[in-house]
Amino acid sequence: MEPSFLVVVGIALLLLSAMIGVRMAAGGAPRRRIAVVIGELWLVLIIWTAVFRVIGVTIGAPVGEGGLGELRNLGSRLASLTGAARMGIAAGVLVSVALVAHFMWCLRRHMCGGIQPPGEE
């Protein structure tokens, strides 16, 4: 992945982390819980980056093809991998999907209540 893309994603996640933190704090969530939810968001980013980097290194980039050509040949390039490499990639994708589902469940659970006025619980 290009460093400029990662910088843009990092800035977007910083802003998203701030919004989540402010919203959860307004709902009365403890700081530790807020830190865990934001940490999980960043963990998902790190795992996705690692999985996509491994996929990119493992299958390689097609030579002389544009985005549509690369997408068209992705299935055949993934099929040419060894069984262990396919299992590793599948495990990484499953772990990242499970983390996203857990993150969304935690976020919904912590933010589904209304915002509490200060001093009122």
C-alpha angles and dihedrals in degrees: 000000000000117000092230090057091050090050091053091047090047092052091048091050091048089055091045090049090052092049092048091048094050093046094048092045090051088053091054099254116158118252092246092057091048091051091050093052093047091045090053090052090055092044089057090052092050093049093047091049091050094046094049092045090052091047091049093049094043100049097028127214120288114247118242098354128122127224094282093048091049091051091048092054097039094095094052092046091050090047090056092062123102119259093253093052091049091049091050093050092046091049091051092050092047093049092049093048090048090050092050091049091049091047092051091047092050092046092050092047093050097042105037093092120081123261110274120223113240113279094015120105 
